[in-house]
């Protein structure tokens, strides 16, 4: 049986096969079906995107003996927006940019944690009864 994802001689998965895998996974895990994904991409890109096009982009041609069509890079932001999954965009980033993104996400989480701590501190301050000062 032919493997679904062919590996190169060095054991690596071909980049175009990895993109197809990520496209399939994102569409499968999306809350929208492929017809909705195609329609919303059509609206975002201003050009027709059809179900058959999405099928062409995700098809494993070695198994079906059909031509292999590559997903246009310019469509990736729209695809990720529609599916709600940024993994394809992240996959295409360099290691340096992935590291910078991780740092930024860590800072964002820290800020959220700080905001939550400040909110809880304010609640505690409001809950503690204030001492009345006596006139001297």
Residue, then its C-alpha position, 0 to 999 in steps of 0.5 A: x500500500x502506498x503511504x499517504x504522505x511520501x517521504x524524501x530519501x532523507x526522511x523529510x516530508x516534502x513541503x507541498x505534502x505538508x501544506x496539503x496535510x495542514x490544509x486537510x487538518x484545518x478543514x476537518x477541524x473547522x466548525x465550517x464545512x468545505x462549502x462554507x470555507x469556499x464561500x467565505x474565502x470567495x468573499x475575502x479574496x474577491x474571486x471564486x473559490x470552489x469545492x473542487x478547487x479545495x479538493x484539488x489543493x488537498x488531493x494526494x495525486x500519487x494515490x489518485x493519478x491526477x495532477x497535483x495543484x499547489x495552494x496559492x500562498x496569497x490565499x493563506x491568510x484568508x484560509x486561516x481566517x475562515x478556518x480559525x486555524x493559524x497553523x498553516x501560517x505558523x508552519x511557513x514562518x522561519x524559526x526566528x519568526x516563530x521564536x519572536x511570535x512565541x515571545x510576543x504571545x508570552x508577553x500577551x499572556x503575562x499582561x493578561x495575568x497582570x491585569x487579572x491580578x490587578x482586578x483581584x487586588x482591587x476586589x480585595x481592597x474594596x472588600x476590606x472595611x475601611x478604618x474610620x479616623x478619629x478626629x484629634 
